[in-house]
Amino acid sequence: MTPNSDRVVLALGGAGTVGSGVVKALLDKGFKVAVISRDNSRLERLGSFVSASTKDNLTTIVGDVGTEEGAELAKQALLKAVGKVTDIVSSLGFSWWQGGPPHTQSLKDLQWVIETLLLSTFVSWKTFFPLVRDDPTCTYTFITGGAGEKLLMPGTGFLTVGAASTLAFCQVLREEYPEVACKLNQLKINTGVAPPERMAPGYLNHLHLGEGVAALVERCTSSHSVFTVSCPDDIKTVLLEGDL
Ligand SMILES: NC(=O)c1ccc[n+]([C@@H]2O[C@H](COP(=O)([O-])OP(=O)(O)OC[C@H]3O[C@@H](n4cnc5c(N)ncnc54)[C@H](OP(=O)(O)O)[C@@H]3O)[C@@H](O)[C@H]2O)c1
């Protein structure tokens, strides 16, 4: 098995709530990690959030992976900086949306939701998947939300529409590429995720979730699997210990 120190993980959305927990845990396990964000100040915050002793293993790149040109530019900058990518974790999107019921919304609102949740996931997958596709020691992990299966509460409809489109996209990839060498997996989170200072009842601590995702990436065994996490205990049983 390739040692973690020889593995380079691209964390798409790695500056976000979910992604930053994943990035910290991967670095703590000895992986090298690269993060692309549109916002340099978010990348700087990420740099001071990770363990100081691992900071040298973190590469940050300012870029927009939601457009074909932006993603291509980011890929060139990434390869120049890190040389190769062995693993990809994609947690693109946003944390929460409760803009109101559909009749109060504009087409622009729906376009933003689809762009942020689905189009960035698709464009970045199309751009970066070729880097890992043909290697059985490589992984591509999508982090998705159970919000795509039901309305979480009144006014969150477009969150459901966007999250559902990402769930469907992951299903399509599993079915269109049944034989692909790279380990292609999806993690579906059925509850809120937050940093320790913003935890609410039933929420997952992003640090704890990050440890679970890092264990899944490290293990590199299953493929075409959907791992469902609905409560903190699931992180242990589903991700850390690897039961489906
Ligand atoms: N948070 C939760 O409670 C929760 C629960 C269940 C599932 N999830 C899943 O986790 C995903 C991420 O949630 P989160 O809470 O981490 O959201 P977040 O804090 O808003 O982070 C999302 C990240 O996606 C990045 N992003 C979006 N579009 C991009 C683009 N075009 N180019 C580059 N980066 C882009 C953002 O980067 P910038 O820095 O460029 O803005 C940001 O860092 C969700 O979409 C959902 O599938 C979250």
The ligand as an ORCA input file, in Angstrom:
! r2SCAN-3c Opt
* xyz 0 1
  N     -22.785     21.546      6.432
  C     -23.703     20.627      6.593
  O     -24.493     20.681      7.555
  C     -23.807     19.468      5.624
  C     -24.654     18.421      5.949
  C     -24.776     17.356      5.079
  C     -24.053     17.356      3.904
  N     -23.230     18.387      3.595
  C     -22.509     18.320      2.312
  O     -21.270     18.955      2.353
  C     -21.164     19.900      1.280
  C     -20.323     21.070      1.763
  O     -20.956     21.676      2.868
  P     -20.196     22.730      3.757
  O     -21.010     22.918      4.984
  O     -18.768     22.365      3.891
  O     -20.341     24.036      2.853
  P     -19.379     25.325      2.869
  O     -18.838     25.554      4.225
  O     -20.145     26.435      2.217
  O     -18.170     24.888      1.919
  C     -18.390     24.600      0.577
  C     -17.115     24.789     -0.160
  O     -17.393     24.585     -1.564
  C     -16.579     25.462     -2.252
  N     -17.046     25.792     -3.606
  C     -18.311     25.876     -4.043
  N     -18.302     26.216     -5.344
  C     -16.998     26.339     -5.701
  C     -16.327     26.660     -6.901
  N     -17.034     26.953     -7.996
  N     -14.956     26.694     -6.933
  C     -14.247     26.421     -5.810
  N     -14.831     26.088     -4.633
  C     -16.185     26.069     -4.599
  C     -16.565     26.717     -1.414
  O     -15.374     27.362     -1.757
  P     -15.125     28.917     -1.674
  O     -14.149     28.943     -0.558
  O     -14.597     29.206     -3.009
  O     -16.441     29.592     -1.366
  C     -16.518     26.173     -0.007
  O     -15.203     26.059      0.484
  C     -22.609     20.256      0.928
  O     -22.776     20.645     -0.376
  C     -23.337     18.959      1.224
  O     -23.303     18.147      0.083
  C     -23.085     19.441      4.441
*
